[in-house]
Amino acid sequence: MYQRYNESTVDLKELMTTAPLSREAHAAYLREKVDTRRLMEDAREEARQRKEEAL
């Protein structure tokens, strides 16, 4: 079974000593994540519409 929290191979010490993301980097990461999600949603919607048109 897939477990979300077992995918990281970083040591705890390394996680605790790494500097956090800057505001700009975090905002860019979130924008990219949202853009990717929207593209996936659009692709699903187009596939659903094509399937309905075929029927």
N, CA, C and O atoms as CSV, one atom per row, in Angstrom:
chain,resi,resn,atom,element,x,y,z
A,1,MET,N,N,0.836,-1.178,0.000
A,1,MET,CA,C,0.000,0.000,0.000
A,1,MET,C,C,0.883,1.244,0.000
A,1,MET,O,O,1.902,1.287,0.690
A,2,TYR,N,N,0.495,2.249,-0.768
A,2,TYR,CA,C,1.249,3.502,-0.843
A,2,TYR,C,C,1.066,4.293,0.441
A,2,TYR,O,O,-0.057,4.509,0.897
A,3,GLN,N,N,2.181,4.722,1.019
A,3,GLN,CA,C,2.114,5.548,2.221
A,3,GLN,C,C,2.855,6.847,1.939
A,3,GLN,O,O,4.049,6.840,1.640
A,4,ARG,N,N,2.154,7.932,2.034
A,4,ARG,CA,C,2.676,9.239,1.658
A,4,ARG,C,C,3.932,9.615,2.432
A,4,ARG,O,O,4.839,10.214,1.855
A,5,TYR,N,N,4.013,9.294,3.680
A,5,TYR,CA,C,5.095,9.775,4.529
A,5,TYR,C,C,6.344,8.912,4.486
A,5,TYR,O,O,7.343,9.261,5.113
A,6,ASN,N,N,6.321,7.800,3.770
A,6,ASN,CA,C,7.497,6.943,3.673
A,6,ASN,C,C,8.350,7.261,2.454
A,6,ASN,O,O,9.368,6.604,2.237
A,7,GLU,N,N,7.965,8.251,1.651
A,7,GLU,CA,C,8.686,8.511,0.418
A,7,GLU,C,C,9.941,9.352,0.623
A,7,GLU,O,O,10.805,9.364,-0.253
A,8,SER,N,N,10.073,10.052,1.740
A,8,SER,CA,C,11.234,10.904,1.981
A,8,SER,C,C,12.388,10.077,2.531
A,8,SER,O,O,12.211,9.278,3.451
A,9,THR,N,N,13.572,10.278,1.958
A,9,THR,CA,C,14.752,9.557,2.424
A,9,THR,C,C,15.729,10.496,3.128
A,9,THR,O,O,16.879,10.124,3.366
A,10,VAL,N,N,15.288,11.701,3.460
A,10,VAL,CA,C,16.134,12.696,4.104
A,10,VAL,C,C,16.204,12.415,5.599
A,10,VAL,O,O,15.205,12.062,6.227
A,11,ASP,N,N,17.398,12.578,6.157
A,11,ASP,CA,C,17.557,12.410,7.601
A,11,ASP,C,C,16.873,13.550,8.343
A,11,ASP,O,O,16.771,14.658,7.815
A,12,LEU,N,N,16.408,13.295,9.548
A,12,LEU,CA,C,15.731,14.307,10.339
A,12,LEU,C,C,16.653,15.491,10.617
A,12,LEU,O,O,16.212,16.640,10.575
A,13,LYS,N,N,17.922,15.225,10.900
A,13,LYS,CA,C,18.862,16.311,11.183
A,13,LYS,C,C,18.977,17.251,9.982
A,13,LYS,O,O,19.023,18.471,10.143
A,14,GLU,N,N,19.023,16.681,8.788
A,14,GLU,CA,C,19.119,17.503,7.576
A,14,GLU,C,C,17.863,18.352,7.399
A,14,GLU,O,O,17.949,19.511,6.995
A,15,LEU,N,N,16.705,17.784,7.697
A,15,LEU,CA,C,15.459,18.545,7.601
A,15,LEU,C,C,15.432,19.701,8.589
A,15,LEU,O,O,14.961,20.790,8.262
A,16,MET,N,N,15.925,19.474,9.769
A,16,MET,CA,C,15.863,20.489,10.818
A,16,MET,C,C,16.893,21.598,10.625
A,16,MET,O,O,16.718,22.682,11.182
A,17,THR,N,N,17.957,21.372,9.858
A,17,THR,CA,C,18.995,22.383,9.689
A,17,THR,C,C,18.910,23.102,8.350
A,17,THR,O,O,19.674,24.037,8.107
A,18,THR,N,N,18.009,22.693,7.487
A,18,THR,CA,C,17.839,23.340,6.196
A,18,THR,C,C,16.992,24.588,6.352
A,18,THR,O,O,15.978,24.575,7.050
A,19,ALA,N,N,17.407,25.667,5.701
A,19,ALA,CA,C,16.644,26.916,5.778
A,19,ALA,C,C,15.298,26.751,5.079
A,19,ALA,O,O,15.216,26.055,4.067
A,20,PRO,N,N,14.248,27.374,5.598
A,20,PRO,CA,C,12.931,27.273,4.956
A,20,PRO,C,C,12.913,28.032,3.626
A,20,PRO,O,O,13.801,28.836,3.342
A,21,LEU,N,N,11.893,27.762,2.826
A,21,LEU,CA,C,11.734,28.453,1.548
A,21,LEU,C,C,11.447,29.931,1.783
A,21,LEU,O,O,10.824,30.306,2.776
A,22,SER,N,N,11.907,30.757,0.862
A,22,SER,CA,C,11.548,32.166,0.922
A,22,SER,C,C,10.084,32.317,0.523
A,22,SER,O,O,9.486,31.390,-0.025
A,23,ARG,N,N,9.519,33.464,0.794
A,23,ARG,CA,C,8.114,33.696,0.419
A,23,ARG,C,C,7.924,33.583,-1.087
A,23,ARG,O,O,6.936,33.020,-1.559
A,24,GLU,N,N,8.885,34.126,-1.839
A,24,GLU,CA,C,8.782,34.103,-3.295
A,24,GLU,C,C,8.852,32.670,-3.821
A,24,GLU,O,O,8.083,32.293,-4.705
A,25,ALA,N,N,9.766,31.878,-3.282
A,25,ALA,CA,C,9.904,30.491,-3.726
A,25,ALA,C,C,8.655,29.688,-3.379
A,25,ALA,O,O,8.196,28.869,-4.175
A,26,HIS,N,N,8.110,29.925,-2.188
A,26,HIS,CA,C,6.902,29.213,-1.776
A,26,HIS,C,C,5.722,29.596,-2.668
A,26,HIS,O,O,4.937,28.739,-3.073
A,27,ALA,N,N,5.604,30.889,-2.969
A,27,ALA,CA,C,4.517,31.348,-3.831
A,27,ALA,C,C,4.656,30.744,-5.232
A,27,ALA,O,O,3.663,30.337,-5.836
A,28,ALA,N,N,5.887,30.686,-5.745
A,28,ALA,CA,C,6.110,30.095,-7.068
A,28,ALA,C,C,5.755,28.617,-7.061
A,28,ALA,O,O,5.162,28.117,-8.017
A,29,TYR,N,N,6.112,27.913,-5.991
A,29,TYR,CA,C,5.785,26.491,-5.864
A,29,TYR,C,C,4.268,26.292,-5.869
A,29,TYR,O,O,3.753,25.416,-6.564
A,30,LEU,N,N,3.563,27.106,-5.095
A,30,LEU,CA,C,2.106,26.966,-5.034
A,30,LEU,C,C,1.461,27.304,-6.375
A,30,LEU,O,O,0.518,26.627,-6.786
A,31,ARG,N,N,1.953,28.349,-7.072
A,31,ARG,CA,C,1.403,28.685,-8.386
A,31,ARG,C,C,1.594,27.532,-9.362
A,31,ARG,O,O,0.682,27.199,-10.119
A,32,GLU,N,N,2.771,26.926,-9.346
A,32,GLU,CA,C,3.035,25.800,-10.237
A,32,GLU,C,C,2.117,24.623,-9.914
A,32,GLU,O,O,1.614,23.950,-10.813
A,33,LYS,N,N,1.909,24.387,-8.632
A,33,LYS,CA,C,1.034,23.290,-8.203
A,33,LYS,C,C,-0.411,23.531,-8.670
A,33,LYS,O,O,-1.075,22.612,-9.152
A,34,VAL,N,N,-0.883,24.762,-8.524
A,34,VAL,CA,C,-2.240,25.102,-8.942
A,34,VAL,C,C,-2.377,25.001,-10.458
A,34,VAL,O,O,-3.371,24.481,-10.965
A,35,ASP,N,N,-1.368,25.505,-11.184
A,35,ASP,CA,C,-1.407,25.428,-12.644
A,35,ASP,C,C,-1.458,23.976,-13.122
A,35,ASP,O,O,-2.206,23.646,-14.043
A,36,THR,N,N,-0.669,23.123,-12.500
A,36,THR,CA,C,-0.658,21.702,-12.864
A,36,THR,C,C,-2.019,21.071,-12.599
A,36,THR,O,O,-2.533,20.312,-13.421
A,37,ARG,N,N,-2.601,21.391,-11.438
A,37,ARG,CA,C,-3.923,20.847,-11.111
A,37,ARG,C,C,-4.969,21.305,-12.119
A,37,ARG,O,O,-5.818,20.517,-12.535
A,38,ARG,N,N,-4.914,22.574,-12.511
A,38,ARG,CA,C,-5.889,23.082,-13.483
A,38,ARG,C,C,-5.739,22.396,-14.833
A,38,ARG,O,O,-6.735,22.075,-15.481
A,39,LEU,N,N,-4.498,22.170,-15.261
A,39,LEU,CA,C,-4.276,21.466,-16.520
A,39,LEU,C,C,-4.852,20.057,-16.464
A,39,LEU,O,O,-5.467,19.595,-17.425
A,40,MET,N,N,-4.656,19.379,-15.349
A,40,MET,CA,C,-5.199,18.027,-15.194
A,40,MET,C,C,-6.719,18.048,-15.205
A,40,MET,O,O,-7.350,17.192,-15.825
A,41,GLU,N,N,-7.314,19.032,-14.517
A,41,GLU,CA,C,-8.773,19.132,-14.499
A,41,GLU,C,C,-9.322,19.413,-15.894
A,41,GLU,O,O,-10.339,18.847,-16.295
A,42,ASP,N,N,-8.638,20.296,-16.633
A,42,ASP,CA,C,-9.075,20.602,-17.997
A,42,ASP,C,C,-8.997,19.370,-18.891
A,42,ASP,O,O,-9.903,19.120,-19.686
A,43,ALA,N,N,-7.925,18.607,-18.764
A,43,ALA,CA,C,-7.771,17.398,-19.567
A,43,ALA,C,C,-8.869,16.388,-19.247
A,43,ALA,O,O,-9.419,15.759,-20.151
A,44,ARG,N,N,-9.187,16.233,-17.973
A,44,ARG,CA,C,-10.265,15.309,-17.585
A,44,ARG,C,C,-11.603,15.769,-18.146
A,44,ARG,O,O,-12.389,14.961,-18.641
A,45,GLU,N,N,-11.857,17.082,-18.064
A,45,GLU,CA,C,-13.118,17.616,-18.559
A,45,GLU,C,C,-13.236,17.411,-20.067
A,45,GLU,O,O,-14.297,17.025,-20.556
A,46,GLU,N,N,-12.156,17.664,-20.808
A,46,GLU,CA,C,-12.179,17.451,-22.256
A,46,GLU,C,C,-12.408,15.986,-22.593
A,46,GLU,O,O,-13.158,15.675,-23.519
A,47,ALA,N,N,-11.778,15.092,-21.861
A,47,ALA,CA,C,-11.959,13.659,-22.105
A,47,ALA,C,C,-13.413,13.257,-21.822
A,47,ALA,O,O,-14.000,12.463,-22.558
A,48,ARG,N,N,-13.982,13.813,-20.754
A,48,ARG,CA,C,-15.373,13.505,-20.421
A,48,ARG,C,C,-16.317,14.004,-21.511
A,48,ARG,O,O,-17.266,13.313,-21.883
A,49,GLN,N,N,-16.051,15.208,-22.020
A,49,GLN,CA,C,-16.895,15.776,-23.078
A,49,GLN,C,C,-16.783,14.953,-24.362
A,49,GLN,O,O,-17.788,14.699,-25.026
A,50,ARG,N,N,-15.555,14.534,-24.714
A,50,ARG,CA,C,-15.384,13.708,-25.915
A,50,ARG,C,C,-16.109,12.385,-25.773
A,50,ARG,O,O,-16.690,11.879,-26.733
A,51,LYS,N,N,-16.073,11.824,-24.569
A,51,LYS,CA,C,-16.757,10.548,-24.336
A,51,LYS,C,C,-18.263,10.719,-24.485
A,51,LYS,O,O,-18.933,9.868,-25.071
A,52,GLU,N,N,-18.800,11.825,-23.952
A,52,GLU,CA,C,-20.242,12.058,-24.063
A,52,GLU,C,C,-20.646,12.299,-25.514
A,52,GLU,O,O,-21.710,11.849,-25.939
A,53,GLU,N,N,-19.807,13.006,-26.282
A,53,GLU,CA,C,-20.119,13.269,-27.677
A,53,GLU,C,C,-20.101,11.982,-28.508
A,53,GLU,O,O,-20.868,11.839,-29.460
A,54,ALA,N,N,-19.237,11.069,-28.147
A,54,ALA,CA,C,-19.135,9.802,-28.873
A,54,ALA,C,C,-20.367,8.938,-28.658
A,54,ALA,O,O,-20.715,8.132,-29.521
A,55,LEU,N,N,-21.015,9.093,-27.543
A,55,LEU,CA,C,-22.209,8.287,-27.262
A,55,LEU,C,C,-23.392,8.874,-27.921
A,55,LEU,O,O,-24.494,8.338,-27.802
